[in-house]
Amino acid sequence: MNSNLLFDFTVDKAAKTVFITREFDAGLSLVWDAFTKQELLDQWSAPAPMRAKTKYMNFEVGGKRFYAMISPDGQARWALQRYTSITPKTNFQIYNAFSDQDENLELPGSEWDYNFSEQDGITKVNITVFNESFERMEKLLDGFTAGFKMTLKNLEDLLVTLSQKS
C-alpha cells in the first residue's frame, strides 16, 4: 500500500460543508466504477460492522439509489440518493437524504459533489458535502467523520483486491 496517498478531511461549519480529498492507488475507471456500480458500492460503502444493501439503483441523471446500512442485529437505516448531474469518469452530483423503508425522506438532506482525476496511476477523489441545515451537519458530524473514514479504508482495500484481478 502506498502510504503517501493524500487523505484530507476538512469541515467548514460556517459554510455547512465538508471537504474530503482522498487518493487511491488505482486507475480512474476502477475508482469511478466503485462509486457508481451497485455491486461494488455494496462491498465498501458502510462502516463495519454495518453493511450496505442497495434495493435499487439507476445511475443516470434523475435516477436514484435507494439503500440501507444494516447493523449486525438486522436494523436498517435507509437513505435515498438522487443523481442530479453526471459527467462520465469526471464528476457526478447527488442529493442525499435519510428516509424510511418506503422512501419517505427525512429532510433536510445534503448535496454531494464528487470529482475524479488521475495522475500517474493515482486517482484523486474530491468530495464536497453541503448540508442544508447547520443542525443536520452538527448531528451527523461525529459519527459521519469516523464512519466515512472507515468506508474509504474499505474502498482502498477493495481496490487493491480488484486491481490484482485485472
HURALIN-V502399 format. One record per backbone hydrogen bond with DSSP energy under -0.5 kcal/mol. CO is the residue of the C=O (numbers start at 1). NH is the residue of the N-H. E is the energy in kcal/mol with one decimal. If there is no record, write none. Layout:
co = <CO | CO>
nh = <NH | NH>
e = <E | E>
This chain:
co = <1 | 2 | 6 | 8 | 10 | 10 | 11 | 12 | 12 | 13 | 16 | 17 | 18 | 18 | 19 | 20 | 21 | 22 | 24 | 24 | 27 | 28 | 29 | 30 | 31 | 32 | 32 | 33 | 33 | 36 | 37 | 37 | 38 | 40 | 40 | 41 | 41 | 42 | 47 | 51 | 53 | 56 | 58 | 60 | 63 | 64 | 65 | 65 | 66 | 66 | 67 | 68 | 68 | 69 | 69 | 70 | 71 | 75 | 76 | 77 | 78 | 79 | 80 | 81 | 81 | 82 | 82 | 83 | 85 | 87 | 87 | 90 | 91 | 92 | 93 | 93 | 94 | 94 | 95 | 96 | 97 | 98 | 99 | 100 | 103 | 104 | 105 | 106 | 109 | 110 | 111 | 112 | 113 | 114 | 115 | 117 | 119 | 121 | 122 | 122 | 123 | 124 | 124 | 125 | 125 | 126 | 127 | 128 | 128 | 129 | 129 | 130 | 133 | 134 | 135 | 136 | 137 | 138 | 140 | 141 | 142 | 143 | 144 | 145 | 146 | 147 | 148 | 149 | 150 | 151 | 152 | 153 | 154 | 155 | 156 | 157 | 158 | 159 | 160 | 161 | 162>
nh = <3 | 5 | 23 | 21 | 12 | 19 | 13 | 16 | 17 | 16 | 131 | 12 | 20 | 129 | 10 | 127 | 8 | 125 | 26 | 123 | 31 | 32 | 33 | 34 | 35 | 35 | 36 | 36 | 37 | 38 | 40 | 41 | 42 | 43 | 44 | 44 | 45 | 52 | 50 | 70 | 68 | 66 | 60 | 63 | 83 | 58 | 67 | 81 | 55 | 56 | 79 | 53 | 70 | 71 | 77 | 51 | 74 | 71 | 78 | 69 | 99 | 67 | 97 | 65 | 83 | 84 | 95 | 62 | 93 | 90 | 91 | 116 | 87 | 114 | 84 | 85 | 96 | 112 | 82 | 110 | 80 | 106 | 78 | 103 | 105 | 100 | 107 | 98 | 132 | 96 | 130 | 94 | 128 | 92 | 126 | 124 | 122 | 123 | 119 | 124 | 24 | 117 | 126 | 22 | 127 | 115 | 20 | 113 | 130 | 18 | 131 | 111 | 137 | 138 | 139 | 140 | 141 | 142 | 144 | 145 | 146 | 147 | 148 | 149 | 150 | 151 | 152 | 153 | 154 | 155 | 156 | 157 | 158 | 159 | 160 | 161 | 162 | 163 | 164 | 165 | 166>
e = <-0.8 | -1.1 | -2.7 | -2.7 | -0.5 | -3.3 | -0.7 | -0.6 | -2.1 | -1.1 | -3.0 | -3.2 | -0.5 | -2.8 | -3.1 | -3.5 | -3.0 | -2.9 | -2.1 | -2.5 | -2.1 | -3.1 | -2.4 | -2.0 | -1.2 | -0.7 | -1.1 | -0.5 | -1.9 | -0.5 | -1.0 | -2.9 | -2.4 | -1.5 | -0.7 | -1.2 | -2.6 | -0.6 | -2.1 | -3.4 | -2.3 | -2.7 | -1.9 | -3.0 | -2.7 | -2.6 | -0.6 | -2.6 | -2.9 | -1.4 | -2.6 | -2.4 | -0.6 | -0.5 | -2.2 | -1.8 | -2.6 | -2.8 | -0.6 | -2.1 | -2.0 | -2.3 | -2.0 | -2.4 | -0.5 | -0.6 | -2.2 | -3.5 | -2.6 | -2.4 | -2.5 | -3.1 | -3.6 | -2.9 | -2.4 | -1.3 | -0.5 | -2.7 | -2.8 | -2.7 | -3.0 | -3.3 | -0.6 | -1.9 | -0.7 | -1.4 | -0.8 | -0.6 | -2.2 | -3.2 | -3.1 | -2.3 | -2.2 | -1.7 | -2.8 | -3.4 | -2.0 | -0.5 | -2.5 | -0.5 | -2.6 | -2.0 | -0.5 | -2.4 | -0.5 | -2.8 | -3.1 | -2.3 | -0.6 | -2.4 | -0.6 | -3.1 | -1.8 | -2.8 | -2.4 | -2.1 | -2.2 | -0.6 | -3.3 | -2.9 | -1.7 | -2.7 | -3.3 | -2.0 | -1.8 | -2.3 | -2.3 | -1.5 | -2.3 | -2.4 | -2.2 | -2.4 | -2.5 | -2.9 | -1.9 | -1.9 | -3.0 | -2.8 | -1.6 | -1.0 | -1.3>
